[in-house]
Amino acid sequence: MKKKIITAIAAFSFLALGVSCTDSFVDRDPVYSIDGENYFNSENDYNQALIGAYDLLQSSYINVLMGEIASDNTLAGGESATDVPGFVQVDQMSHTPVNAQLKNLWDWMFAGVNRASYILEFKDKTDFEGKEKVIAQARFLRAYYHFELVKWFGGIPLKGDARFVLGDETKIPRSSKEEVYAVIESDLQYAIENLDPNERIPGRVTVGAARALLGKAYLYQGKYQQAADMLETVIQSGKYSLIQDYSTLFENNNENNAESVFEVQYTDAEGGSFTCLQCAEGNVAVGFNGPRGYSGPLFESGYSFNVPTQEAYDAFEPGDNRRDIAILNIVQFAEENPGTTYGTGYQHTGFFNRKYIPRKGDANLPDVNLTNPNNYRAIRYADVLLMAAEAFNKIGNDAKAAAYLNLVRARAFGDNNHGVTATGAALGDLIWKERRVELVGEGHRFFDLVRTGRGREIPNFVEGKNELFPIPYEEMQFSNGNWKQNPGYN
């Protein structure tokens, strides 16, 4: 979102702000004061708070980066092993509760929860026409942030329709994973029933987005029938279709297209800084993904993090048009474009995430590496088709599963000659292979492997431990023994 409003604590870390003042300010009445209890007096107040809740979506760039780095798709990269140690630790599965990047993810996603809950805490204060649509968007956003948190950390504290406040960390326990998913389901069901079915503002939540996220939440829980039913409503709605030219799908002039079910909006017109990455209005991950020391056509230089592996590059079948759009082979590109130069950073593989690297011609104000305008396609129709294929395969409807898988493959190869006819477990394996190559670079791979019991395919992965990430050390200290750390991280 392009506007900000401070609507909640910046994170779930409860820190007291000390203020000192000189005698000249003692006993002065405040000229102006605003807080939660005297806000929400108009439709505009609710909409401004809603903008604040949307705004934290932009900080989810770190979820996307680490969702790839934690998997077998990419390596941490960067300038050196000490550039961003937290990324390297996640890559090597050596992370502990002391990890700055995992702490950021926890903080920023809980800030999103709190901003959405702020609206819901005062949902009954002021009435106006269409308020249920505002509340529906807030519930979707809270579900989105909760879903990110439960994926990464498992059970988390819940407080219902109220903001967390100082002291809650020692009183409110961690809920179970099942309880978190129940809240996600409830919020999304409300959203589906109350969102504007004709929403057209780019980046705003739609009924289709709520259904797709609910279908995904069902899938992650192994509720395959419910997942199949919900994802089928998205497919049969007729509101989405595959962009046939895959090469245009991730370009800035093709954002919010017919394949985009939910898209996080970014802009290059307002900058951020390394002192407040969550404040950036641009997509920070894009600059982080870019080739180090690059000079040449089409792209801009970056920090060379999140570098794809040879294995990920080789996962594409011969003739698959997606490979060279998804993954930039910098050696081949330089040979085809004489004069192109680039540097080699830590763990250099020769590959970069072409879906999300800096493009030439963007304003990038004021920092080319922090304010890239590339929107994140958080839920794509291709993903919906593949999730539906998986769910239908699990419930024994292989005909429909294969049909949805083959729609994605027909786009990938540019013909109908690469369809699959397998059934049962063999079809399930093909769907899994397709998910990897279709969604590489988009942050889903680690969680796909974990939720299907394939975590052992990740180098250094320890079963029974690395399915979840540790609750940050600071949060455990603040809880004063109220929370139990995830297994294996004590």
Backbone torsions as a table, in degrees:
resi	resn	phi	psi	omega
1	MET	NA	154.4	-172.2
2	LYS	-95.3	-1.3	178.9
3	LYS	-129.7	152.9	-179.3
4	LYS	-123.0	150.6	169.7
5	ILE	-143.4	134.4	179.2
6	ILE	-81.0	108.4	-174.1
7	THR	-118.2	-5.4	-175.5
8	ALA	-160.4	172.1	173.5
9	ILE	-62.0	151.1	-173.9
10	ALA	-71.4	-16.8	179.2
11	ALA	-162.4	177.2	179.0
12	PHE	-81.7	-6.6	172.8
13	SER	-70.8	125.2	-175.2
14	PHE	-98.3	100.7	-177.2
15	LEU	-115.7	130.7	178.5
16	ALA	-79.7	138.9	179.0
17	LEU	-100.4	113.0	179.5
18	GLY	-88.5	134.2	-179.9
19	VAL	-127.0	127.2	175.3
20	SER	-106.6	154.8	-179.2
21	CYS	-148.9	155.1	178.7
22	THR	-85.3	168.1	-176.8
23	ASP	-59.5	-27.5	-175.7
24	SER	-67.4	-14.9	-180.0
25	PHE	-105.6	-2.3	-178.8
26	VAL	-68.0	139.6	175.5
27	ASP	67.5	14.0	176.4
28	ARG	-85.2	136.2	175.8
29	ASP	-72.9	138.9	178.2
30	PRO	-64.0	138.3	178.0
31	VAL	-68.0	-38.5	-178.2
32	TYR	-149.8	138.1	180.0
33	SER	-143.2	137.0	176.5
34	ILE	-141.4	135.1	174.2
35	ASP	-147.3	-176.1	-174.6
36	GLY	-60.7	-33.7	-174.5
37	GLU	-75.0	-23.0	177.3
38	ASN	-115.6	20.6	173.8
39	TYR	-100.9	-172.6	178.4
40	PHE	57.8	51.6	178.4
41	ASN	-105.7	0.2	-177.9
42	SER	-154.6	166.3	176.0
43	GLU	-59.5	-38.2	179.9
44	ASN	-62.2	-38.6	178.5
45	ASP	-59.8	-44.5	179.4
46	TYR	-64.2	-41.4	-179.1
47	ASN	-68.0	-35.6	176.7
48	GLN	-66.7	-40.4	177.0
49	ALA	-65.5	-35.3	178.3
50	LEU	-65.2	-39.2	175.6
51	ILE	-58.8	-41.3	177.5
52	GLY	-61.5	-36.7	179.1
53	ALA	-70.5	-38.3	175.6
54	TYR	-65.1	-34.8	-170.6
55	ASP	-57.9	-33.6	-178.1
56	LEU	-71.2	-12.7	174.4
57	LEU	-57.8	-34.0	-176.5
58	GLN	-64.7	-28.5	178.9
59	SER	-76.8	-6.9	178.9
60	SER	-73.6	2.9	173.1
61	TYR	-54.2	-33.7	-176.8
62	ILE	-70.5	-30.3	176.5
63	ASN	-63.8	-41.2	-178.5
64	VAL	-67.3	-47.8	178.1
65	LEU	-55.6	-53.5	-174.0
66	MET	-75.3	-24.3	174.8
67	GLY	-64.0	-29.3	174.4
68	GLU	-83.6	-46.9	-177.5
69	ILE	-59.7	-36.5	-179.6
70	ALA	-71.0	-17.5	-175.5
71	SER	-92.7	-170.3	175.4
72	ASP	-92.3	9.2	-179.9
73	ASN	-80.8	-38.7	-172.3
74	THR	-139.4	165.7	171.6
75	LEU	-108.9	163.6	-176.3
76	ALA	-60.9	-47.9	-178.9
77	GLY	70.3	-148.4	-175.8
78	GLY	94.7	-168.6	-178.2
79	GLU	-77.7	-39.7	-177.3
80	SER	-156.3	175.8	179.9
81	ALA	-65.9	-18.2	-179.2
82	THR	-106.2	9.4	-178.7
83	ASP	-63.9	-62.1	172.4
84	VAL	-129.7	88.9	-175.0
85	PRO	-56.1	-32.9	-179.5
86	GLY	-61.3	-39.0	176.6
87	PHE	-64.9	-44.1	-179.1
88	VAL	-61.8	-42.4	179.5
89	GLN	-62.9	-43.1	178.4
90	VAL	-64.4	-40.5	178.1
91	ASP	-60.0	-42.6	-176.3
92	GLN	-90.3	2.5	-177.7
93	MET	57.7	33.5	178.0
94	SER	-110.0	12.7	-176.7
95	HIS	-65.9	150.5	178.9
96	THR	-127.1	179.4	175.7
97	PRO	-62.1	-15.0	176.7
98	VAL	-98.4	92.3	-178.0
99	ASN	-151.9	112.8	-172.1
100	ALA	-62.2	-36.4	-176.6
101	GLN	-74.6	-38.7	174.4
102	LEU	-65.6	-35.4	176.0
103	LYS	-63.3	-42.3	177.6
104	ASN	-60.5	-44.5	-178.7
105	LEU	-61.0	-46.5	177.4
106	TRP	-58.3	-50.3	-177.0
107	ASP	-60.2	-48.7	-172.3
108	TRP	-71.5	-37.6	178.0
109	MET	-70.4	-36.0	176.1
110	PHE	-70.5	-30.8	174.1
111	ALA	-62.1	-39.4	175.8
112	GLY	-63.7	-42.3	176.5
113	VAL	-58.5	-46.1	-175.7
114	ASN	-67.4	-37.0	179.3
115	ARG	-67.0	-40.1	176.6
116	ALA	-67.5	-41.8	-179.8
117	SER	-67.4	-27.3	176.2
118	TYR	-59.2	-43.4	177.7
119	ILE	-65.6	-43.3	-175.9
120	LEU	-69.9	-29.1	177.4
121	GLU	-62.7	-32.1	-178.2
122	PHE	-114.4	28.9	-175.9
123	LYS	-64.9	-22.4	-177.2
124	ASP	-102.4	6.2	-173.1
125	LYS	-71.9	-45.2	-175.5
126	THR	-133.5	132.5	179.6
127	ASP	-97.0	145.3	172.2
128	PHE	-160.9	159.2	-177.9
129	GLU	-64.5	130.4	178.1
130	GLY	86.9	8.5	-178.2
131	LYS	-61.9	-33.0	-178.5
132	GLU	-61.2	-26.8	178.2
133	LYS	-74.0	-33.5	174.6
134	VAL	-66.1	-45.6	-179.8
135	ILE	-64.0	-38.3	179.3
136	ALA	-62.7	-40.5	177.6
137	GLN	-66.0	-40.5	178.2
138	ALA	-62.5	-38.7	-180.0
139	ARG	-69.6	-39.0	175.4
140	PHE	-60.4	-46.8	-177.4
141	LEU	-62.6	-41.5	177.5
142	ARG	-62.9	-40.7	177.7
143	ALA	-61.8	-40.1	179.9
144	TYR	-62.8	-47.2	179.7
145	TYR	-67.4	-41.1	176.8
146	HIS	-61.1	-40.7	-179.3
147	PHE	-62.8	-41.8	176.8
148	GLU	-62.0	-44.2	-178.1
149	LEU	-65.9	-42.6	-177.8
150	VAL	-70.3	-31.1	175.2
151	LYS	-62.3	-43.7	-174.0
152	TRP	-82.9	-40.4	-168.5
153	PHE	-119.0	-6.6	-176.1
154	GLY	79.0	-144.6	-178.7
155	GLY	-60.0	139.8	-178.0
156	ILE	-133.5	165.6	174.9
157	PRO	-66.7	143.4	176.7
158	LEU	-127.5	144.0	179.1
159	LYS	-132.9	15.3	-179.9
160	GLY	67.4	-150.0	-177.5
161	ASP	-85.0	62.3	179.3
162	ALA	-156.6	152.3	177.5
163	ARG	-76.7	148.4	168.9
164	PHE	-71.8	142.1	178.3
165	VAL	-131.0	166.5	179.9
166	LEU	-55.3	128.4	-178.5
167	GLY	105.5	-22.0	179.5
168	ASP	-61.7	-31.1	-175.6
169	GLU	-63.6	-22.4	179.2
170	THR	-97.5	-3.9	-175.6
171	LYS	-118.1	-38.1	-175.7
172	ILE	-89.7	122.4	-179.0
173	PRO	-77.2	166.9	168.6
174	ARG	-70.2	127.7	174.3
175	SER	-77.4	163.5	176.9
176	SER	-74.3	162.0	176.4
177	LYS	-58.2	-39.6	180.0
178	GLU	-64.0	-38.1	178.7
179	GLU	-67.7	-37.5	177.7
180	VAL	-64.4	-45.5	179.4
181	TYR	-63.8	-33.2	177.9
182	ALA	-63.0	-39.8	177.3
183	VAL	-67.1	-41.4	177.7
184	ILE	-59.1	-47.1	179.9
185	GLU	-60.8	-44.6	-178.8
186	SER	-63.3	-44.0	179.8
187	ASP	-63.4	-41.6	-178.4
188	LEU	-71.9	-34.9	176.4
189	GLN	-64.4	-39.8	175.1
190	TYR	-62.4	-44.5	-179.0
191	ALA	-59.8	-44.7	-179.5
192	ILE	-59.6	-40.0	-177.0
193	GLU	-76.1	-20.1	-170.3
194	ASN	-124.0	-7.2	177.9
195	LEU	-69.6	155.3	176.5
196	ASP	-70.3	116.6	-177.6
197	PRO	-67.3	-13.8	-178.2
198	ASN	-111.3	22.4	-179.6
199	GLU	-56.1	131.3	-177.9
200	ARG	-128.4	-0.9	-179.9
201	ILE	-75.7	121.1	-178.9
202	PRO	-55.4	132.9	178.5
203	GLY	90.7	-17.7	178.1
204	ARG	-77.8	151.1	-177.3
205	VAL	-67.3	137.7	175.5
206	THR	-116.4	166.8	175.9
207	VAL	-60.8	-38.8	179.1
208	GLY	-61.9	-40.3	178.7
209	ALA	-64.1	-42.4	-179.9
210	ALA	-65.1	-41.5	178.2
211	ARG	-65.5	-41.1	-179.6
212	ALA	-65.0	-42.8	179.3
213	LEU	-67.3	-37.2	176.9
214	LEU	-65.6	-41.5	176.4
215	GLY	-60.6	-38.8	178.2
216	LYS	-66.6	-42.2	178.1
217	ALA	-62.3	-40.4	175.7
218	TYR	-61.6	-44.2	-178.3
219	LEU	-61.0	-43.0	-179.5
220	TYR	-63.9	-23.2	179.0
221	GLN	-94.4	-0.2	-176.8
222	GLY	76.0	18.9	176.7
223	LYS	-90.1	75.8	-166.7
224	TYR	-70.4	-36.5	178.7
225	GLN	-65.5	-47.0	178.2
226	GLN	-62.5	-38.6	178.7
227	ALA	-62.9	-46.9	179.9
228	ALA	-60.0	-44.7	-179.0
229	ASP	-63.5	-44.3	-176.0
230	MET	-70.9	-43.7	180.0
231	LEU	-66.8	-31.2	176.8
232	GLU	-63.3	-34.3	177.9
233	THR	-64.9	-34.0	177.1
234	VAL	-67.0	-45.6	-178.0
235	ILE	-64.6	-44.7	-176.7
236	GLN	-77.5	-8.4	179.4
237	SER	-66.0	-24.4	-179.5
238	GLY	75.4	8.3	-176.9
239	LYS	-88.9	-10.5	-175.1
240	TYR	-130.8	154.1	177.1
241	SER	-154.4	160.9	177.1
242	LEU	-77.1	133.3	171.9
243	ILE	-73.0	116.2	-171.4
244	GLN	-66.9	-32.1	177.0
245	ASP	-91.6	93.6	-176.9
246	TYR	-59.2	-27.4	-177.1
247	SER	-65.9	-18.8	-179.5
248	THR	-96.9	-8.2	-166.2
249	LEU	-62.0	-35.4	-174.3
250	PHE	-108.0	13.7	179.1
251	GLU	-83.2	152.7	-174.3
252	ASN	-65.7	-24.4	179.7
253	ASN	-87.7	9.2	178.0
254	ASN	-131.5	36.9	178.5
255	GLU	-81.5	155.8	178.8
256	ASN	53.8	45.5	-177.0
257	ASN	-91.3	-171.8	-174.1
258	ALA	-66.0	-17.9	179.1
259	GLU	-91.1	-10.9	-175.4
260	SER	-85.5	111.3	177.4
261	VAL	-86.0	-39.6	173.2
262	PHE	-149.8	131.4	-172.5
263	GLU	-135.3	129.8	176.9
264	VAL	-82.9	126.4	-173.4
265	GLN	-88.8	135.6	175.5
266	TYR	-130.9	160.3	178.3
267	THR	-139.5	152.0	176.5
268	ASP	-103.3	15.3	-175.6
269	ALA	-96.0	-7.7	-179.0
270	GLU	-142.8	125.5	-169.5
271	GLY	-89.9	176.9	174.2
272	GLY	-134.8	-167.2	179.3
273	SER	-152.7	165.5	179.6
274	PHE	-69.6	-15.0	176.7
275	THR	-81.5	-13.2	178.1
276	CYS	-153.0	72.3	-177.8
277	LEU	-63.9	-31.5	179.1
278	GLN	-71.4	-10.7	177.8
279	CYS	-86.3	-13.8	-175.4
280	ALA	-63.8	136.1	174.8
281	GLU	-89.3	-12.3	176.3
282	GLY	-94.9	167.8	-178.5
283	ASN	-83.0	100.5	-176.5
284	VAL	-62.2	-34.9	-177.8
285	ALA	-59.5	-32.4	-176.8
286	VAL	-62.9	-48.6	177.1
287	GLY	-63.9	-36.8	178.2
288	PHE	-64.9	-33.2	-177.1
289	ASN	-78.9	-19.3	-170.4
290	GLY	-65.8	154.0	178.2
291	PRO	-63.1	135.6	-179.6
292	ARG	-72.8	134.7	176.0
293	GLY	61.0	32.1	-174.6
294	TYR	-78.7	140.2	171.4
295	SER	-143.6	119.3	-177.8
296	GLY	165.7	-169.0	-177.3
297	PRO	-79.2	162.7	170.7
298	LEU	71.3	-44.3	-169.6
299	PHE	-115.9	169.9	174.3
300	GLU	-118.5	164.4	-179.9
301	SER	-71.9	157.8	177.5
302	GLY	-149.1	-155.2	-173.9
303	TYR	-107.3	5.0	173.4
304	SER	55.7	38.9	170.4
305	PHE	-88.8	167.4	169.3
306	ASN	59.8	49.6	-174.4
307	VAL	-86.3	126.4	179.9
308	PRO	-60.8	151.0	179.7
309	THR	-90.0	162.6	174.1
310	GLN	-59.7	-37.8	179.8
311	GLU	-60.4	-43.3	178.8
312	ALA	-64.9	-40.7	178.7
313	TYR	-63.0	-40.6	-177.1
314	ASP	-79.5	-7.6	-179.3
315	ALA	-69.7	-17.9	-179.9
316	PHE	-78.2	139.2	177.2
317	GLU	-75.3	155.1	173.5
318	PRO	-55.7	135.4	179.2
319	GLY	88.2	-3.1	179.1
320	ASP	-76.8	114.7	-176.4
321	ASN	-70.2	-10.7	-175.2
322	ARG	-78.8	-26.8	-169.7
323	ARG	-56.4	-51.7	-174.3
324	ASP	-79.0	-7.6	171.9
325	ILE	-89.5	-35.0	-178.4
326	ALA	-80.7	-38.7	-173.7
327	ILE	-126.7	123.7	177.3
328	LEU	-85.0	115.8	172.5
329	ASN	-87.0	97.9	-169.9
330	ILE	-66.5	-32.5	178.7
331	VAL	-65.8	-48.0	179.0
332	GLN	-63.8	-42.3	-179.0
333	PHE	-62.2	-42.2	-179.9
334	ALA	-65.7	-36.0	177.5
335	GLU	-66.4	-35.9	-179.5
336	GLU	-80.4	-16.7	-178.6
337	ASN	-128.5	81.7	-177.3
338	PRO	-54.2	139.5	-178.0
339	GLY	97.5	-11.3	177.2
340	THR	-70.5	130.5	176.7
341	THR	-128.7	157.9	-179.6
342	TYR	-161.9	158.9	177.1
343	GLY	-98.2	171.9	177.3
344	THR	-122.5	121.2	179.7
345	GLY	-97.5	-163.0	179.4
346	TYR	-64.1	135.0	178.3
347	GLN	60.1	30.6	-178.8
348	HIS	-55.5	125.7	179.4
349	THR	-109.9	-13.8	-173.8
350	GLY	90.5	2.4	-178.2
351	PHE	-123.6	149.2	177.2
352	PHE	-139.5	155.0	-179.0
353	ASN	-75.8	93.8	-173.9
354	ARG	-69.0	-23.6	179.0
355	LYS	-60.9	-37.7	-174.2
356	TYR	-133.2	67.6	169.0
357	ILE	-126.8	159.2	-174.3
358	PRO	-62.7	137.0	175.6
359	ARG	-103.9	148.7	174.7
360	LYS	-69.2	150.7	175.7
361	GLY	97.2	-4.0	178.5
362	ASP	-86.2	152.6	-177.4
363	ALA	-72.1	-44.6	176.9
364	ASN	51.3	52.7	-176.8
365	LEU	-89.1	130.8	-8.8
366	PRO	-95.3	-1.3	-172.3
367	ASP	-122.6	118.2	-175.7
368	VAL	-60.1	-25.5	-176.4
369	ASN	-94.5	-9.4	-176.7
370	LEU	-116.6	-11.3	-172.8
371	THR	-127.0	45.0	176.2
372	ASN	-75.6	142.0	-172.0
373	PRO	-88.8	4.3	-172.9
374	ASN	-66.4	113.1	176.9
375	ASN	-64.9	148.7	175.7
376	TYR	-94.8	121.7	178.5
377	ARG	-80.3	86.6	-171.4
378	ALA	-67.2	-40.7	175.9
379	ILE	-133.2	114.5	177.9
380	ARG	-103.5	155.2	179.3
381	TYR	-62.5	-33.8	176.9
382	ALA	-60.9	-39.6	176.7
383	ASP	-63.7	-42.7	177.8
384	VAL	-58.8	-44.8	179.9
385	LEU	-61.9	-41.9	-178.6
386	LEU	-72.9	-35.8	174.5
387	MET	-65.1	-41.5	178.0
388	ALA	-63.8	-41.5	178.2
389	ALA	-58.9	-44.0	178.6
390	GLU	-61.8	-46.8	-177.6
391	ALA	-64.4	-43.9	180.0
392	PHE	-66.9	-35.7	175.1
393	ASN	-61.6	-40.2	-178.2
394	LYS	-67.0	-29.8	-178.8
395	ILE	-98.0	7.5	172.5
396	GLY	91.9	6.7	177.5
397	ASN	-96.2	75.0	-174.4
398	ASP	-70.8	-27.2	179.4
399	ALA	-62.8	-46.6	179.5
400	LYS	-70.8	-38.3	178.7
401	ALA	-59.5	-47.6	180.0
402	ALA	-65.3	-37.3	-179.8
403	ALA	-61.7	-44.0	-179.9
404	TYR	-71.1	-38.3	175.1
405	LEU	-61.0	-42.4	-175.9
406	ASN	-71.3	-24.8	172.6
407	LEU	-61.7	-43.0	179.7
408	VAL	-68.2	-40.8	-179.0
409	ARG	-69.2	-35.6	178.5
410	ALA	-62.1	-40.1	176.8
411	ARG	-66.1	-40.6	-175.9
412	ALA	-64.5	-37.8	-175.8
413	PHE	-102.8	-8.5	178.0
414	GLY	76.1	16.3	178.3
415	ASP	-158.9	179.3	179.2
416	ASN	-105.7	20.4	-175.5
417	ASN	-93.3	3.1	-176.8
418	HIS	-119.3	23.3	178.4
419	GLY	-70.2	154.5	-179.6
420	VAL	-107.4	151.1	-179.7
421	THR	-124.5	7.6	-178.6
422	ALA	-65.0	164.6	177.3
423	THR	-135.0	170.0	173.4
424	GLY	59.7	-141.0	-176.3
425	ALA	-63.0	-33.4	178.8
426	ALA	-64.1	-39.6	176.3
427	LEU	-66.1	-40.4	177.8
428	GLY	-58.7	-41.2	178.4
429	ASP	-64.1	-38.3	179.0
430	LEU	-67.1	-37.8	176.6
431	ILE	-62.1	-39.9	-179.5
432	TRP	-66.3	-41.2	177.1
433	LYS	-63.1	-38.0	-179.6
434	GLU	-67.7	-37.1	178.1
435	ARG	-59.9	-40.4	-177.6
436	ARG	-62.4	-49.8	-174.3
437	VAL	-76.7	-30.4	178.3
438	GLU	-72.3	-36.5	-170.7
439	LEU	-110.2	8.7	-179.9
440	VAL	-54.7	137.0	178.9
441	GLY	85.8	1.0	-174.3
442	GLU	-109.4	6.1	170.4
443	GLY	89.7	10.2	-174.8
444	HIS	-100.5	-19.3	-165.9
445	ARG	-59.6	-47.6	-177.4
446	PHE	-56.9	-45.7	-175.3
447	PHE	-73.3	-31.2	173.3
448	ASP	-62.3	-43.3	179.6
449	LEU	-65.6	-43.8	-176.4
450	VAL	-67.1	-46.4	-173.7
451	ARG	-68.8	-15.5	179.2
452	THR	-109.0	13.1	177.2
453	GLY	72.9	21.1	-179.8
454	ARG	-104.1	17.5	-177.2
455	GLY	-56.9	-28.1	-179.0
456	ARG	-62.7	-15.4	177.0
457	GLU	-72.9	-13.0	179.2
458	ILE	-86.9	129.3	178.8
459	PRO	-55.3	134.2	176.3
460	ASN	70.6	7.8	-178.9
461	PHE	-69.0	131.0	178.1
462	VAL	-107.5	114.3	179.6
463	GLU	-65.6	140.6	-177.0
464	GLY	88.5	-5.0	179.0
465	LYS	-130.0	-57.9	-169.0
466	ASN	-80.2	3.9	171.7
467	GLU	-63.9	-28.3	177.6
468	LEU	-122.3	163.1	175.0
469	PHE	-104.5	157.7	-175.2
470	PRO	-73.9	144.7	169.6
471	ILE	-63.1	130.3	-177.6
472	PRO	-52.7	143.2	-176.7
473	TYR	-52.9	-44.7	-177.3
474	GLU	-60.7	-38.9	-178.5
475	GLU	-67.6	-38.6	177.5
476	MET	-64.2	-39.1	178.0
477	GLN	-66.1	-43.5	179.8
478	PHE	-62.1	-32.9	-176.6
479	SER	-72.7	-15.1	175.5
480	ASN	54.4	44.5	178.0
481	GLY	88.1	-1.2	-178.1
482	ASN	-72.5	-29.3	-178.7
483	TRP	-111.4	146.4	174.8
484	LYS	-100.0	134.7	-178.2
485	GLN	-68.6	154.6	175.8
486	ASN	-63.0	149.7	-174.8
487	PRO	-55.7	136.6	173.8
488	GLY	90.4	-2.8	-174.9
489	TYR	-114.4	7.2	-178.8
490	ASN	-72.0	NA	NA
